[in-house]
Amino acid sequence: MTTIDENAFFDCGFSSITIPSSVTRIEDSVFECCRNLLSIVIPDSVTDIEDGAFSQCVNLADVTLPIALTELKGVFRGCKSLKEIEIPESVTVIGSEAFLGCSNLEKIRIPDSVKKIGSAAFQSCSLLKSVIIPDTVESIDTSAFRSCRELTDIRLPKSLAEIPNFAFLYCQSLRR
């Protein structure tokens, strides 16, 4: 088995998953709404995780991402128990809605490999306090950090050509 197909385990009741090392691709919404899922280790064989793969896994708190992943799509949308995540150095794009609504996300390190942060990528990450965006980032899309109410410190790279509409809308705590 190399692919786990779309919606294969949608709304399942397990608390942990072991994905075989033969898997290279996880399709859309495979584990979406698995409310009992607490942790996941995604093997390094996985190079592609599609949109919504772990969306609305509201109790998912511990995630290990594979080292060869190049893009984080809307993978963790609504994962409210996720407090921190290590993004691999191989990731070049943090896609649209990657962490939208991860309301308990406190810590994120954006690696130097990232060139683009998609729209609403971190929108409504209410507890996110500080973000350092590396100099390699060339674009940030609209609403990328919208409604990050506790965000106090953001460091923008010199390489950034523009700050788009609503990028930091409702970031009332932003001081610098």
N, CA and C atoms as a LAMMPS dump frame, in Angstrom:
ITEM: TIMESTEP
0
ITEM: NUMBER OF ATOMS
528
ITEM: BOX BOUNDS ff ff ff
-5.0000000000000000e+02 5.0000000000000000e+02
-5.0000000000000000e+02 5.0000000000000000e+02
-5.0000000000000000e+02 5.0000000000000000e+02
ITEM: ATOMS id mol type element x y z
1 1 1 N 0.85 -1.169 0
2 1 2 C 0 0 0
3 1 3 C 0.902 1.242 0
4 2 1 N 0.686 2.14 -0.985
5 2 2 C 1.47 3.367 -1.053
6 2 3 C 0.628 4.611 -0.806
7 3 1 N -0.677 4.49 -0.963
8 3 2 C -1.583 5.626 -0.794
9 3 3 C -2.73 5.258 0.128
10 4 1 N -3.075 6.185 1.028
11 4 2 C -4.299 6.041 1.816
12 4 3 C -5.296 6.979 1.158
13 5 1 N -6.35 6.421 0.616
14 5 2 C -7.301 7.181 -0.2
15 5 3 C -8.207 8.11 0.605
16 6 1 N -8.749 9.056 -0.116
17 6 2 C -9.633 10.101 0.398
18 6 3 C -10.713 9.542 1.329
19 7 1 N -10.875 10.173 2.493
20 7 2 C -11.92 9.84 3.472
21 7 3 C -11.857 8.41 4.015
22 8 1 N -10.746 7.723 3.851
23 8 2 C -10.641 6.31 4.243
24 8 3 C -11.002 6.067 5.701
25 9 1 N -10.599 6.95 6.591
26 9 2 C -10.861 6.773 8.017
27 9 3 C -11.623 7.964 8.599
28 10 1 N -12.397 8.632 7.793
29 10 2 C -13.166 9.801 8.222
30 10 3 C -14 9.452 9.453
31 11 1 N -13.885 10.27 10.502
32 11 2 C -14.683 10.144 11.726
33 11 3 C -14.526 8.784 12.421
34 12 1 N -13.313 8.231 12.395
35 12 2 C -13.053 6.964 13.089
36 12 3 C -12.754 7.218 14.565
37 13 1 N -12.843 6.181 15.381
38 13 2 C -12.726 6.329 16.821
39 13 3 C -11.388 5.988 17.443
40 14 1 N -10.358 5.69 16.652
41 14 2 C -9.096 5.307 17.282
42 14 3 C -8.342 6.506 17.848
43 15 1 N -7.461 6.225 18.846
44 15 2 C -6.728 7.311 19.512
45 15 3 C -5.312 7.479 18.983
46 16 1 N -4.776 6.468 18.344
47 16 2 C -3.456 6.596 17.715
48 16 3 C -3.433 5.761 16.44
49 17 1 N -2.504 6.102 15.571
50 17 2 C -2.421 5.435 14.276
51 17 3 C -0.959 5.132 13.99
52 18 1 N -0.713 3.964 13.422
53 18 2 C 0.613 3.648 12.9
54 18 3 C 0.464 3.512 11.391
55 19 1 N 1.074 4.423 10.688
56 19 2 C 1.015 4.403 9.226
57 19 3 C 2.207 3.579 8.736
58 20 1 N 1.965 2.589 7.891
59 20 2 C 3.062 1.754 7.398
60 20 3 C 4.096 2.571 6.607
61 21 1 N 5.337 2.145 6.652
62 21 2 C 6.412 2.876 5.966
63 21 3 C 6.339 2.73 4.443
64 22 1 N 5.453 1.895 3.946
65 22 2 C 5.254 1.78 2.495
66 22 3 C 4.417 2.941 1.943
67 23 1 N 3.722 3.672 2.828
68 23 2 C 2.846 4.771 2.405
69 23 3 C 3.68 5.992 2.018
70 24 1 N 3.374 6.554 0.839
71 24 2 C 4.052 7.763 0.361
72 24 3 C 3.092 8.942 0.235
73 25 1 N 1.781 8.649 0.207
74 25 2 C 0.79 9.709 -0.015
75 25 3 C -0.434 9.488 0.868
76 26 1 N -0.876 10.584 1.514
77 26 2 C -2.106 10.58 2.302
78 26 3 C -3.054 11.554 1.626
79 27 1 N -4.166 11.047 1.13
80 27 2 C -5.121 11.841 0.35
81 27 3 C -5.962 12.789 1.218
82 28 1 N -6.842 13.555 0.573
83 28 2 C -7.73 14.518 1.229
84 28 3 C -8.585 13.858 2.31
85 29 1 N -8.672 14.536 3.444
86 29 2 C -9.629 14.206 4.508
87 29 3 C -9.556 12.767 5.016
88 30 1 N -8.424 12.107 4.881
89 30 2 C -8.293 10.7 5.273
90 30 3 C -8.678 10.473 6.731
91 31 1 N -8.181 11.312 7.632
92 31 2 C -8.453 11.151 9.059
93 31 3 C -9.315 12.291 9.603
94 32 1 N -9.967 13.019 8.738
95 32 2 C -10.765 14.17 9.171
96 32 3 C -11.823 13.75 10.194
97 33 1 N -11.994 14.585 11.2
98 33 2 C -13.001 14.405 12.255
99 33 3 C -12.784 13.169 13.129
100 34 1 N -11.56 12.685 13.2
101 34 2 C -11.246 11.586 14.127
102 34 3 C -11.028 12.225 15.491
103 35 1 N -12.106 12.449 16.205
104 35 2 C -12.1 13.217 17.448
105 35 3 C -11.309 12.57 18.59
106 36 1 N -11.116 11.262 18.547
107 36 2 C -10.37 10.574 19.601
108 36 3 C -8.875 10.483 19.319
109 37 1 N -8.469 10.888 18.128
110 37 2 C -7.057 10.791 17.752
111 37 3 C -6.224 11.765 18.579
112 38 1 N -5.238 11.22 19.308
113 38 2 C -4.401 12.027 20.199
114 38 3 C -3.011 12.283 19.627
115 39 1 N -2.471 11.29 18.919
116 39 2 C -1.113 11.438 18.393
117 39 3 C -0.957 10.692 17.076
118 40 1 N -0.002 11.167 16.294
119 40 2 C 0.292 10.532 15.006
120 40 3 C 1.763 10.725 14.676
121 41 1 N 2.395 9.647 14.267
122 41 2 C 3.753 9.712 13.726
123 41 3 C 3.628 9.351 12.255
124 42 1 N 3.952 10.299 11.412
125 42 2 C 3.863 10.071 9.974
126 42 3 C 5.253 9.647 9.509
127 43 1 N 5.376 8.465 8.915
128 43 2 C 6.706 7.966 8.55
129 43 3 C 7.387 8.842 7.491
130 44 1 N 8.704 8.785 7.479
131 44 2 C 9.492 9.592 6.551
132 44 3 C 9.273 9.217 5.083
133 45 1 N 8.632 8.092 4.843
134 45 2 C 8.322 7.683 3.468
135 45 3 C 7.241 8.57 2.839
136 46 1 N 6.44 9.228 3.67
137 46 2 C 5.347 10.067 3.175
138 46 3 C 5.911 11.389 2.66
139 47 1 N 5.629 11.684 1.383
140 47 2 C 6.106 12.917 0.767
141 47 3 C 4.967 13.878 0.427
142 48 1 N 3.736 13.391 0.518
143 48 2 C 2.592 14.227 0.149
144 48 3 C 1.421 13.963 1.096
145 49 1 N 0.966 15.033 1.749
146 49 2 C -0.224 14.958 2.61
147 49 3 C -1.203 15.983 2.058
148 50 1 N -2.343 15.524 1.622
149 50 2 C -3.31 16.397 0.95
150 50 3 C -4.171 17.193 1.94
151 51 1 N -4.897 18.131 1.401
152 51 2 C -5.719 19.076 2.145
153 51 3 C -6.696 18.359 3.077
154 52 1 N -6.739 18.827 4.318
155 52 2 C -7.72 18.331 5.28
156 52 3 C -7.455 16.938 5.819
157 53 1 N -6.283 16.382 5.567
158 53 2 C -5.992 15.001 5.983
159 53 3 C -6.281 14.76 7.462
160 54 1 N -5.973 15.747 8.319
161 54 2 C -6.207 15.622 9.76
162 54 3 C -7.136 16.728 10.269
163 55 1 N -7.867 17.323 9.388
164 55 2 C -8.761 18.423 9.726
165 55 3 C -9.775 18.012 10.791
166 56 1 N -10.003 18.906 11.734
167 56 2 C -10.997 18.719 12.797
168 56 3 C -10.714 17.519 13.706
169 57 1 N -9.47 17.127 13.797
170 57 2 C -9.073 16.128 14.804
171 57 3 C -8.832 16.933 16.078
172 58 1 N -9.894 17.274 16.768
173 58 2 C -9.876 18.275 17.828
174 58 3 C -9.041 17.891 19.046
175 59 1 N -8.713 16.625 19.223
176 59 2 C -7.894 16.203 20.36
177 59 3 C -6.463 15.831 19.971
178 60 1 N -6.129 16.009 18.716
179 60 2 C -4.786 15.709 18.24
180 60 3 C -3.804 16.704 18.85
181 61 1 N -2.864 16.182 19.655
182 61 2 C -1.941 17.054 20.38
183 61 3 C -0.481 16.804 20.03
184 62 1 N -0.181 15.647 19.464
185 62 2 C 1.204 15.293 19.207
186 62 3 C 1.352 14.78 17.776
187 63 1 N 2.148 15.504 16.971
188 63 2 C 2.329 15.152 15.565
189 63 3 C 3.812 15.146 15.231
190 64 1 N 4.24 14.099 14.541
191 64 2 C 5.593 14.055 13.998
192 64 3 C 5.455 13.999 12.483
193 65 1 N 5.991 15.02 11.818
194 65 2 C 5.898 15.11 10.362
195 65 3 C 7.107 14.457 9.701
196 66 1 N 6.923 13.945 8.475
197 66 2 C 8.031 13.311 7.759
198 66 3 C 9.06 14.33 7.258
199 67 1 N 10.297 13.899 7.146
200 67 2 C 11.391 14.822 6.803
201 67 3 C 11.415 15.231 5.327
202 68 1 N 10.69 14.521 4.451
203 68 2 C 10.73 14.834 3.024
204 68 3 C 9.523 15.649 2.544
205 69 1 N 8.661 16.037 3.452
206 69 2 C 7.464 16.794 3.1
207 69 3 C 7.845 18.175 2.583
208 70 1 N 7.282 18.61 1.453
209 70 2 C 7.636 19.918 0.892
210 70 3 C 6.534 20.961 1.047
211 71 1 N 5.304 20.512 1.235
212 71 2 C 4.199 21.467 1.373
213 71 3 C 3.235 21.005 2.455
214 72 1 N 2.845 21.956 3.313
215 72 2 C 1.808 21.711 4.308
216 72 3 C 0.549 22.396 3.801
217 73 1 N -0.396 21.614 3.325
218 73 2 C -1.64 22.185 2.813
219 73 3 C -2.567 22.443 4.007
220 74 1 N -3.852 22.441 3.855
221 74 2 C -4.781 22.674 4.966
222 74 3 C -4.904 21.457 5.853
223 75 1 N -3.789 20.873 6.199
224 75 2 C -3.707 19.568 6.851
225 75 3 C -4.272 19.54 8.263
226 76 1 N -3.993 20.572 9.056
227 76 2 C -4.357 20.548 10.482
228 76 3 C -5.46 21.547 10.839
229 77 1 N -6.248 21.931 9.891
230 77 2 C -7.342 22.884 10.11
231 77 3 C -8.24 22.405 11.258
232 78 1 N -8.396 23.245 12.291
233 78 2 C -9.308 22.933 13.39
234 78 3 C -8.788 21.941 14.414
235 79 1 N -7.5 21.682 14.414
236 79 2 C -6.908 20.779 15.426
237 79 3 C -6.642 21.592 16.686
238 80 1 N -7.657 21.745 17.491
239 80 2 C -7.646 22.672 18.631
240 80 3 C -6.709 22.277 19.765
241 81 1 N -6.277 21.035 19.846
242 81 2 C -5.402 20.603 20.938
243 81 3 C -3.92 20.676 20.586
244 82 1 N -3.626 20.999 19.364
245 82 2 C -2.232 21.091 18.918
246 82 3 C -1.591 22.333 19.53
247 83 1 N -0.548 22.149 20.339
248 83 2 C 0.102 23.273 21.02
249 83 3 C 1.393 23.698 20.341
250 84 1 N 2.095 22.746 19.759
251 84 2 C 3.314 23.071 19.02
252 84 3 C 3.552 22.003 17.972
253 85 1 N 4.301 22.377 16.962
254 85 2 C 4.623 21.434 15.897
255 85 3 C 5.957 21.825 15.292
256 86 1 N 6.731 20.836 14.95
257 86 2 C 8.034 21.06 14.306
258 86 3 C 7.847 20.865 12.807
259 87 1 N 8.031 21.936 12.063
260 87 2 C 7.912 21.858 10.612
261 87 3 C 9.276 21.434 10.06
262 88 1 N 9.312 20.379 9.25
263 88 2 C 10.588 19.912 8.712
264 88 3 C 11.272 20.948 7.807
265 89 1 N 12.582 20.876 7.748
266 89 2 C 13.387 21.779 6.914
267 89 3 C 13.106 21.608 5.427
268 90 1 N 12.456 20.544 5.033
269 90 2 C 12.15 20.294 3.62
270 90 3 C 10.941 21.101 3.127
271 91 1 N 10.135 21.617 4.032
272 91 2 C 8.909 22.337 3.657
273 91 3 C 9.249 23.693 3.051
274 92 1 N 8.708 23.945 1.852
275 92 2 C 8.913 25.237 1.183
276 92 3 C 7.646 26.084 1.169
277 93 1 N 6.493 25.44 1.358
278 93 2 C 5.216 26.157 1.348
279 93 3 C 4.374 25.731 2.549
280 94 1 N 3.951 26.723 3.328
281 94 2 C 2.928 26.49 4.348
282 94 3 C 1.646 26.974 3.682
283 95 1 N 0.836 26.045 3.256
284 95 2 C -0.3 26.347 2.4
285 95 3 C -1.485 26.987 3.092
286 96 1 N -2.465 27.325 2.283
287 96 2 C -3.686 27.955 2.766
288 96 3 C -4.343 27.101 3.839
289 97 1 N -4.698 27.747 4.931
290 97 2 C -5.431 27.143 6.045
291 97 3 C -4.702 25.975 6.709
292 98 1 N -3.377 25.913 6.583
293 98 2 C -2.604 24.803 7.152
294 98 3 C -2.907 24.588 8.627
295 99 1 N -2.987 25.683 9.391
296 99 2 C -3.227 25.606 10.835
297 99 3 C -4.426 26.464 11.245
298 100 1 N -5.298 26.756 10.33
299 100 2 C -6.491 27.565 10.607
300 100 3 C -7.269 26.98 11.784
301 101 1 N -7.539 27.816 12.783
302 101 2 C -8.356 27.388 13.91
303 101 3 C -7.657 26.484 14.908
304 102 1 N -6.348 26.398 14.838
305 102 2 C -5.592 25.641 15.86
306 102 3 C -5.456 26.575 17.054
307 103 1 N -6.529 26.729 17.767
308 103 2 C -6.663 27.786 18.775
309 103 3 C -5.723 27.651 19.971
310 104 1 N -5.117 26.494 20.182
311 104 2 C -4.164 26.329 21.282
312 104 3 C -2.708 26.273 20.828
313 105 1 N -2.486 26.518 19.54
314 105 2 C -1.119 26.513 19.025
315 105 3 C -0.363 27.689 19.627
316 106 1 N 0.677 27.371 20.388
317 106 2 C 1.458 28.396 21.091
318 106 3 C 2.814 28.625 20.449
319 107 1 N 3.343 27.58 19.848
320 107 2 C 4.727 27.651 19.376
321 107 3 C 4.853 27.041 17.988
322 108 1 N 5.468 27.799 17.109
323 108 2 C 5.741 27.31 15.761
324 108 3 C 7.07 27.895 15.315
325 109 1 N 7.898 27.051 14.753
326 109 2 C 9.154 27.532 14.183
327 109 3 C 9.058 27.344 12.685
328 110 1 N 9.142 28.445 11.972
329 110 2 C 9.088 28.393 10.517
330 110 3 C 10.526 28.216 10.021
331 111 1 N 10.804 27.095 9.351
332 111 2 C 12.183 26.844 8.928
333 111 3 C 12.632 27.755 7.779
334 112 1 N 13.935 27.864 7.625
335 112 2 C 14.524 28.7 6.575
336 112 3 C 14.178 28.229 5.165
337 113 1 N 13.701 27.027 5.021
338 113 2 C 13.348 26.485 3.702
339 113 3 C 12.042 27.074 3.153
340 114 1 N 11.206 27.657 4.018
341 114 2 C 9.888 28.158 3.606
342 114 3 C 10.022 29.426 2.76
343 115 1 N 9.313 29.417 1.612
344 115 2 C 9.312 30.562 0.697
345 115 3 C 7.957 31.274 0.669
346 116 1 N 6.89 30.524 1.035
347 116 2 C 5.541 31.091 0.946
348 116 3 C 4.695 30.641 2.13
349 117 1 N 3.897 31.59 2.645
350 117 2 C 2.901 31.299 3.676
351 117 3 C 1.547 31.634 3.07
352 118 1 N 0.687 30.641 2.941
353 118 2 C -0.583 30.782 2.247
354 118 3 C -1.648 31.53 3.037
355 119 1 N -2.754 31.801 2.37
356 119 2 C -3.85 32.552 2.977
357 119 3 C -4.429 31.786 4.167
358 120 1 N -4.679 32.517 5.226
359 120 2 C -5.273 31.986 6.46
360 120 3 C -4.464 30.83 7.062
361 121 1 N -3.186 30.739 6.745
362 121 2 C -2.345 29.628 7.216
363 121 3 C -2.365 29.487 8.734
364 122 1 N -2.334 30.614 9.435
365 122 2 C -2.333 30.598 10.906
366 122 3 C -3.528 31.372 11.474
367 123 1 N -4.533 31.606 10.671
368 123 2 C -5.7 32.368 11.119
369 123 3 C -6.334 31.702 12.332
370 124 1 N -6.68 32.517 13.316
371 124 2 C -7.358 32.077 14.544
372 124 3 C -6.52 31.12 15.394
373 125 1 N -5.211 31.253 15.301
374 125 2 C -4.319 30.551 16.238
375 125 3 C -4.193 31.492 17.436
376 126 1 N -5.208 31.48 18.25
377 126 2 C -5.42 32.472 19.3
378 126 3 C -4.295 32.608 20.312
379 127 1 N -3.565 31.528 20.592
380 127 2 C -2.531 31.57 21.628
381 127 3 C -1.111 31.761 21.082
382 128 1 N -0.99 31.881 19.79
383 128 2 C 0.32 32.102 19.181
384 128 3 C 0.821 33.484 19.589
385 129 1 N 1.995 33.542 20.207
386 129 2 C 2.49 34.797 20.767
387 129 3 C 3.587 35.465 19.954
388 130 1 N 4.452 34.678 19.356
389 130 2 C 5.597 35.241 18.663
390 130 3 C 5.925 34.4 17.435
391 131 1 N 6.237 35.068 16.336
392 131 2 C 6.59 34.369 15.107
393 131 3 C 7.776 35.074 14.466
394 132 1 N 8.768 34.287 14.115
395 132 2 C 9.887 34.819 13.347
396 132 3 C 9.768 34.221 11.949
397 133 1 N 9.559 35.096 10.997
398 133 2 C 9.443 34.65 9.616
399 133 3 C 10.826 34.794 8.979
400 134 1 N 11.407 33.693 8.512
401 134 2 C 12.773 33.746 7.993
402 134 3 C 12.905 34.602 6.725
403 135 1 N 14.118 35.036 6.462
404 135 2 C 14.4 35.877 5.289
405 135 3 C 14.117 35.182 3.966
406 136 1 N 13.944 33.878 3.975
407 136 2 C 13.674 33.124 2.756
408 136 3 C 12.23 33.285 2.277
409 137 1 N 11.335 33.729 3.167
410 137 2 C 9.924 33.884 2.804
411 137 3 C 9.76 35.077 1.866
412 138 1 N 9.204 34.784 0.683
413 138 2 C 9.011 35.8 -0.347
414 138 3 C 7.594 36.342 -0.381
415 139 1 N 6.626 35.529 0.095
416 139 2 C 5.245 36.011 0.078
417 139 3 C 4.438 35.447 1.249
418 140 1 N 3.559 36.314 1.728
419 140 2 C 2.578 35.971 2.75
420 140 3 C 1.231 36.335 2.149
421 141 1 N 0.311 35.394 2.114
422 141 2 C -0.988 35.661 1.501
423 141 3 C -1.968 36.285 2.503
424 142 1 N -3.082 36.716 1.981
425 142 2 C -4.104 37.404 2.75
426 142 3 C -4.549 36.596 3.975
427 143 1 N -4.789 37.29 5.06
428 143 2 C -5.301 36.719 6.317
429 143 3 C -4.386 35.656 6.942
430 144 1 N -3.126 35.628 6.578
431 144 2 C -2.203 34.591 7.047
432 144 3 C -2.178 34.468 8.567
433 145 1 N -2.207 35.6 9.269
434 145 2 C -2.159 35.593 10.742
435 145 3 C -3.392 36.277 11.345
436 146 1 N -4.435 36.364 10.585
437 146 2 C -5.666 37.017 11.028
438 146 3 C -6.192 36.381 12.323
439 147 1 N -6.626 37.208 13.236
440 147 2 C -7.244 36.774 14.497
441 147 3 C -6.313 35.976 15.4
442 148 1 N -5.015 36.244 15.296
443 148 2 C -4.054 35.674 16.251
444 148 3 C -4.001 36.676 17.4
445 149 1 N -4.981 36.618 18.251
446 149 2 C -5.239 37.644 19.257
447 149 3 C -4.13 37.829 20.285
448 150 1 N -3.331 36.817 20.551
449 150 2 C -2.243 36.913 21.529
450 150 3 C -0.884 37.217 20.886
451 151 1 N -0.855 37.336 19.577
452 151 2 C 0.4 37.596 18.877
453 151 3 C 0.921 38.983 19.262
454 152 1 N 2.091 39.001 19.898
455 152 2 C 2.664 40.278 20.351
456 152 3 C 3.865 40.696 19.522
457 153 1 N 4.532 39.725 18.908
458 153 2 C 5.785 40.014 18.224
459 153 3 C 5.853 39.252 16.906
460 154 1 N 6.062 39.975 15.825
461 154 2 C 6.234 39.356 14.512
462 154 3 C 7.463 39.978 13.867
463 155 1 N 8.327 39.145 13.353
464 155 2 C 9.52 39.643 12.661
465 155 3 C 9.368 39.302 11.192
466 156 1 N 9.277 40.333 10.385
467 156 2 C 9.077 40.156 8.948
468 156 3 C 10.414 40.227 8.215
469 157 1 N 10.568 39.409 7.174
470 157 2 C 11.826 39.412 6.43
471 157 3 C 11.93 40.603 5.477
472 158 1 N 13.144 41.006 5.182
473 158 2 C 13.39 42.078 4.215
474 158 3 C 13.005 41.635 2.813
475 159 1 N 12.988 40.34 2.578
476 159 2 C 12.673 39.787 1.26
477 159 3 C 11.197 39.928 0.893
478 160 1 N 10.357 40.273 1.855
479 160 2 C 8.919 40.381 1.639
480 160 3 C 8.6 41.625 0.821
481 161 1 N 7.971 41.446 -0.326
482 161 2 C 7.663 42.558 -1.218
483 161 3 C 6.464 43.38 -0.737
484 162 1 N 5.476 42.72 -0.131
485 162 2 C 4.29 43.428 0.342
486 162 3 C 3.637 42.669 1.487
487 163 1 N 2.832 43.391 2.246
488 163 2 C 2.005 42.792 3.281
489 163 3 C 0.578 42.866 2.757
490 164 1 N -0.056 41.73 2.503
491 164 2 C -1.364 41.722 1.852
492 164 3 C -2.514 42.118 2.786
493 165 1 N -3.678 42.264 2.188
494 165 2 C -4.898 42.579 2.92
495 165 3 C -5.114 41.602 4.07
496 166 1 N -5.503 42.146 5.192
497 166 2 C -5.939 41.388 6.363
498 166 3 C -4.888 40.449 6.955
499 167 1 N -3.635 40.579 6.562
500 167 2 C -2.58 39.667 7.023
501 167 3 C -2.538 39.574 8.544
502 168 1 N -2.726 40.714 9.221
503 168 2 C -2.652 40.751 10.689
504 168 3 C -3.915 41.367 11.296
505 169 1 N -5.023 41.258 10.592
506 169 2 C -6.3 41.782 11.062
507 169 3 C -6.688 41.112 12.383
508 170 1 N -7.157 41.886 13.326
509 170 2 C -7.593 41.432 14.657
510 170 3 C -6.451 40.859 15.507
511 171 1 N -5.249 41.313 15.258
512 171 2 C -4.1 40.942 16.109
513 171 3 C -3.903 42.091 17.092
514 172 1 N -4.849 42.248 18.022
515 172 2 C -4.874 43.383 18.935
516 172 3 C -3.661 43.476 19.848
517 173 1 N -2.99 42.374 20.129
518 173 2 C -1.853 42.391 21.053
519 173 3 C -0.529 42.688 20.354
520 174 1 N -0.541 42.799 19.032
521 174 2 C 0.678 43.005 18.274
522 174 3 C 1.321 44.335 18.637
523 175 1 N 2.553 44.258 19.104
524 175 2 C 3.281 45.462 19.554
525 175 3 C 4.463 45.795 18.653
526 176 1 N 5.077 44.786 18.05
527 176 2 C 6.186 45.051 17.15
528 176 3 C 6.332 43.955 16.132
